[in-house]
Amino acid sequence: MHGTFTLRTAFLILLLAITSYFYGLDSRFAPKNGDEYPYMHIVRLTADSGHWLPLQSEMDGLKNTKPPLLFWQGIASSSWASQWTLWNLRWPNLLYTGLTAFCLFLAVRRFSTKTKTGALAALVWLSFFSTYRYGRPFLTDPAEVFFLSLPFMGLLYWGKAAFDSRLLFPLFTALCFGLALLAKSFAYIVPAIFALTLYYWRWREWSLSKLMTRDLLKLVLILIAALGVFSIWFLLDPAPEAIWREFVLGENAGKFQARSSNYVFDLLRGGDSIWMLVLTTLANAGLLIAVLINTLWQCWRERRFLSIEESLLLLLIAAFFIVFSLPSQRSGRYLLPVMPAFAVLIAMHWQRLSLWGFRFALVLQLIILTALIWVGFNLQAENPIWHYSAWHWILMAMSVTCALLGLIKIQWSKSLTLAVCFLSYCALNSSLAPLEGALGRYDAQTIEAVQGKAVWIPCDYRAKDEEYRLLLPSTQLNGYPSQQASDITGLLGQYPLVAVQTPLGSSIDEKLAACPSCNIIGHRMEMRARQTPQEIEAILRGHIGEYLFVNEYLIAGPAIAPSPELNNQLSSELRKDACR
């Protein structure tokens, strides 16, 4: 036992957590995955249709990719796409994340009778990188995690009253599960009901007869009612056959098909193996992965003396892991709903955990912070236009100092490990802050000059044009493969108004020498994605500006179309949109 976790410490770390989650919420570079822009695309087109259903999309095979709750949420928060900002799309998910943390705090405080343990559980869950990465962007996970977790937290909060409830709590659980299915997938009813069955069975002291006589009807009621809530989608959508074909068969049943040679091979070897599922589930803890491993080891050592709450949490984790090890496509993201359970276990064992897990986390944090400082220093030294405020360097210095103090001061190690997690997230956003200002955006004159015109932009993943729609509103965006972005001569020969990219430090004038009538409408700096292994190696050797960032120029060629009618004709006649 090293150091104590006080309520004052919890309050200070909570302030850090709130700051880190709100800071950069509207950033294009916020940690996320590529699903956000396709989901934004579906929201925008559905809103443009003026109807809640059917969902609309221009992407082949990516229309009914998820149930409509997320898209209805986006339509409502953006006022039918009239207030189209990342902030408006993301804040409801941040609210879900905050509610999950608050309910987690209430449940743990209730059964542990310790306010500090409840606060610690909520803060640990917020410090997980998976929570930060998926709990803020416009993705399905925050609502799914909240609604799936709520009944299990309710059982921990109300205890015997909830377990013995014949109608009220089962109906509450069914509604929560149904909304989770309507936000993510009907497939989540399987691990949810499995985990709930194990909860009731454990509460009945593993008596099968008691489970059958007291709880079977409740479980059946919850199953039927939850699927009934999900079936609202089929009842309201004018094309239910498309939902069956695209979502049920394509998005869900397709995940049981062999990924390589056969199902058994995929289960035991390769990137979709059960071992990779174990690793990615643990990796959801991010910087606290070693702390999580230490906690699970302690649970195993103390397995004969676990409290009933600890047993229930481990059963919840086991149920989800077993079910999601069955599809041939296995991902730790499917187990995000059990990460609050992991956080509670860490909080309950906090005082007894060894220091090595926290020291490992502090070393990881120092490595990340040092890398960010090194990259930022090199960028600012090489490019005078790349400028950090004094607050950025104060933040970086404070973060490194706290991490070092955590390694030196044993009594502060655990609390500072938690605090530096949130400081690291702030540092990550702050390191890319220059791109969120004028440096990474087109100016007002450029935006006005291209309004209503067809513009071709580089696409390295589907619906990338939704990001450019934030930069160039009221334009007709069309995509070409991002690998061609540096072929300026070829692009100008095909497109009348096109965004091209050049490495930092290179001159665009030589490229335009053969096109005297070409006109640069505007320019900005952009961060590249999906580098090759050779480019990543060059970045590590210090060639940051050359391979990590590019200059982007919006150029009008001699064949620029002045009228919207001609622009529409060019949009349809030129090559297939690479963003689709």
Long-range contacts (C-beta under 8 A, 24 or more apart in sequence): 1-351, 1-352, 2-355, 2-410, 2-411, 2-413, 2-414, 3-410, 3-411, 3-412, 3-413, 3-414, 3-415, 4-411, 5-116, 5-120, 5-350, 5-351, 5-414, 5-415, 6-116, 7-115, 7-116, 7-119, 9-415, 10-116, 10-119, 10-120, 10-123, 12-419, 13-123, 13-415, 13-418, 13-419, 13-422, 14-119, 14-123, 16-419, 16-422, 16-423, 16-426, 17-123, 17-126, 17-127, 17-422, 19-422, 19-426, 20-132, 20-422, 20-423, 20-425, 20-426, 20-429, 21-94, 21-97, 21-98, 21-126, 21-132, 21-135, 21-136, 21-425, 22-94, 23-425, 23-426, 23-429, 23-430, 24-429, 24-433, 24-436, 25-86, 25-87, 25-90, 25-91, 25-94, 25-136, 26-85, 26-86, 26-87, 26-90, 27-86, 27-429, 27-432, 27-436, 28-86, 28-435, 28-436, 28-440, 28-467, 28-470, 29-429, 29-432, 29-435, 29-436, 29-527, 30-86, 30-136, 30-137, 30-429, 31-129, 31-132, 31-133, 31-137, 31-425, 31-428, 32-133, 32-134, 32-136, 32-137, 32-139, 33-133, 33-134, 33-139, 34-461, 34-462, 35-139, 35-140, 36-137, 36-138, 36-139, 37-461, 37-462, 37-463, 37-464, 37-466, 37-467, 38-62, 38-65, 38-462, 38-463, 38-466, 39-66, 39-70, 39-71, 39-74, 39-138, 39-139, 39-140, 40-74, 40-89, 40-138, 40-463, 40-466, 41-463, 41-465, 41-466, 42-71, 43-71, 43-74, 43-75, 43-78, 43-81, 43-89, 43-138, 44-81, 44-84, 44-466, 44-469, 46-71, 46-75, 47-74, 47-75, 47-78, 47-80, 47-81, 48-81, 50-80, 52-236, 53-233, 53-236, 53-237, 53-238, 54-237, 54-238, 54-239, 54-242, 58-577, 58-580, 59-462, 59-463, 59-580, 60-580, 61-246, 61-250, 62-462, 63-242, 63-246, 64-242, 64-243, 64-246, 64-247, 64-251, 65-246, 65-247, 65-251, 66-140, 66-183, 66-184, 66-185, 66-247, 66-251, 67-181, 67-182, 67-183, 67-184, 67-185, 67-186, 67-230, 67-233, 67-247, 68-182, 68-233, 68-237, 69-143, 69-179, 69-182, 69-183, 70-138, 70-139, 70-140, 70-143, 70-183, 73-143, 74-138, 84-469, 84-470, 84-473, 85-470, 86-138, 86-470, 89-138, 90-136, 90-137, 90-138, 93-135, 93-136, 93-137, 93-138, 93-139, 93-141, 93-142, 93-143, 94-135, 94-136, 94-142, 96-135, 96-142, 96-143, 96-145, 96-146, 97-126, 97-131, 97-135, 97-136, 97-142, 97-145, 97-146, 99-146, 100-125, 100-142, 100-145, 100-146, 100-149, 100-340, 101-125, 101-126, 103-146, 103-149, 103-150, 103-153, 104-149, 104-153, 104-340, 104-343, 104-344, 106-153, 106-157, 107-153, 107-154, 107-156, 107-157, 108-156, 108-344, 108-347, 108-348, 110-156, 110-157, 111-156, 111-157, 111-159, 111-309, 112-309, 112-348, 117-347, 117-348, 117-350, 118-347, 120-346, 120-347, 120-350, 121-340, 121-343, 121-344, 121-346, 121-347, 121-348, 122-343, 123-418, 124-288, 124-343, 124-346, 124-347, 124-418, 125-339, 125-340, 125-342, 125-343, 126-422, 127-286, 127-287, 127-288, 127-418, 127-421, 127-422, 128-284, 128-285, 128-286, 128-288, 128-339, 128-342, 128-343, 129-284, 129-285, 129-286, 129-287, 130-283, 130-284, 130-285, 130-286, 130-332, 130-333, 130-336, 130-339, 131-339, 132-286, 132-425, 134-333, 134-336, 140-183, 140-184, 141-184, 141-333, 141-336, 143-179, 143-180, 143-183, 143-184, 144-180, 144-183, 144-184, 144-188, 144-336, 144-337, 145-336, 145-337, 145-339, 145-340, 147-176, 147-177, 147-179, 147-180, 147-183, 148-176, 148-177, 148-180, 148-188, 148-192, 148-337, 149-337, 149-340, 150-176, 151-176, 151-177, 151-196, 152-195, 152-196, 152-199, 152-312, 152-316, 152-341, 153-340, 155-199, 155-312, 156-309, 156-312, 163-199, 163-200, 163-203, 164-214, 166-218, 170-218, 170-221, 170-222, 171-221, 171-225, 173-222, 173-226, 174-221, 174-222, 174-224, 174-225, 174-226, 174-229, 175-225, 175-226, 175-229, 177-222, 177-226, 177-229, 178-225, 178-226, 178-227, 178-228, 178-229, 178-230, 179-229, 181-226, 181-227, 181-229, 181-230, 182-229, 182-230, 182-232, 182-233, 185-247, 185-251, 185-252, 186-227, 186-230, 186-248, 186-252, 187-252, 188-337, 189-223, 189-226, 189-227, 189-230, 190-323, 191-319, 191-320, 191-322, 191-323, 191-324, 192-226, 193-219, 193-222, 193-223, 194-319, 194-322, 194-323, 195-315, 195-316, 195-319, 195-320, 196-222, 198-315, 198-316, 198-318, 198-319, 199-312, 199-315, 199-316, 202-308, 202-311, 202-312, 202-315, 203-308, 203-312, 255-327, 255-328, 255-329, 256-326, 256-327, 256-328, 257-328, 258-328, 259-328, 259-329, 263-328, 266-328, 267-325, 267-328, 272-328, 272-329, 272-330, 273-330, 274-325, 274-330, 276-330, 277-321, 277-324, 277-325, 277-330, 277-331, 277-332, 277-335, 279-332, 280-330, 280-331, 280-332, 280-333, 281-321, 281-332, 281-335, 282-332, 283-332, 284-332, 284-333, 284-335, 284-336, 284-339, 284-342, 285-339, 285-342, 286-421, 287-361, 287-364, 287-365, 287-368, 287-417, 287-421, 287-424, 288-346, 288-357, 288-361, 288-417, 288-421, 289-361, 290-356, 290-357, 290-358, 290-360, 290-361, 291-346, 291-353, 291-357, 291-358, 291-360, 291-361, 291-417, 292-342, 292-346, 292-357, 293-357, 294-353, 294-354, 294-356, 294-357, 295-342, 295-345, 295-346, 295-349, 295-353, 296-345, 298-349, 298-352, 298-353, 299-345, 299-349, 309-344, 309-348, 310-345, 310-348, 313-341, 313-344, 313-345, 314-341, 314-345, 316-341, 317-341, 317-342, 350-414, 353-414, 355-410, 355-413, 355-414, 358-406, 358-413, 358-414, 358-417, 359-406, 359-407, 359-413, 361-417, 361-421, 362-403, 362-406, 362-407, 362-413, 362-416, 362-417, 362-420, 363-407, 365-399, 365-403, 365-417, 365-420, 365-421, 365-424, 366-400, 366-403, 366-404, 366-407, 368-424, 368-427, 368-428, 369-396, 369-399, 369-400, 369-403, 369-424, 369-427, 370-400, 372-396, 372-427, 372-428, 372-431, 373-400, 375-431, 375-544, 375-548, 376-431, 378-542, 378-544, 378-545, 379-544, 379-545, 379-549, 382-504, 382-505, 382-544, 382-545, 383-504, 383-545, 385-439, 385-525, 386-434, 386-439, 386-525, 387-434, 388-430, 388-433, 388-434, 389-433, 391-430, 392-430, 392-431, 392-433, 395-423, 395-426, 395-427, 395-430, 396-427, 396-430, 398-423, 399-423, 399-424, 399-426, 399-427, 432-527, 435-525, 435-526, 435-527, 439-524, 439-525, 440-524, 440-525, 440-526, 440-527, 441-471, 441-524, 442-471, 442-472, 442-522, 442-523, 442-524, 442-554, 443-522, 445-522, 446-472, 446-521, 446-522, 446-554, 447-472, 447-473, 447-474, 449-521, 449-522, 450-475, 450-497, 450-521, 450-554, 451-475, 452-476, 452-564, 452-567, 453-497, 453-560, 453-561, 453-564, 453-567, 454-478, 454-496, 454-497, 454-561, 454-567, 454-568, 454-570, 454-571, 455-497, 455-498, 455-499, 455-554, 456-480, 456-491, 456-494, 456-495, 456-497, 456-498, 456-499, 456-574, 457-498, 457-499, 457-579, 458-482, 458-484, 458-485, 458-499, 458-501, 458-578, 459-577, 459-578, 459-579, 460-529, 460-530, 461-529, 461-530, 462-579, 462-580, 463-579, 463-580, 464-579, 465-577, 465-579, 468-499, 471-524, 476-567, 476-568, 476-571, 477-579, 478-571, 478-574, 478-577, 478-579, 479-577, 479-578, 479-579, 479-580, 480-575, 480-578, 481-578, 482-530, 482-578, 485-550, 488-512, 488-555, 489-514, 489-515, 492-518, 492-555, 492-557, 493-557, 494-574, 494-575, 495-557, 495-574, 496-556, 496-557, 496-559, 496-560, 496-561, 496-570, 497-521, 497-554, 497-555, 497-556, 497-557, 497-560, 497-561, 498-554, 498-555, 498-557, 499-552, 499-553, 499-554, 499-555, 500-552, 500-553, 500-555, 501-526, 501-528, 501-550, 501-551, 501-552, 501-553, 502-550, 502-551, 502-553, 503-545, 503-546, 503-547, 503-550, 503-551, 504-545, 504-546, 504-549, 504-550, 504-551, 505-545, 505-546, 506-551, 508-551, 508-553, 512-555, 515-557, 515-558, 517-557, 517-558, 518-555, 518-556, 518-557, 518-558, 519-555, 519-556, 520-553, 520-554, 520-555, 521-554, 521-555, 521-556, 522-553, 522-554, 523-551, 523-552, 523-553, 523-554, 524-551, 524-552, 525-549, 525-550, 525-551, 525-552, 526-550, 526-551, 526-552
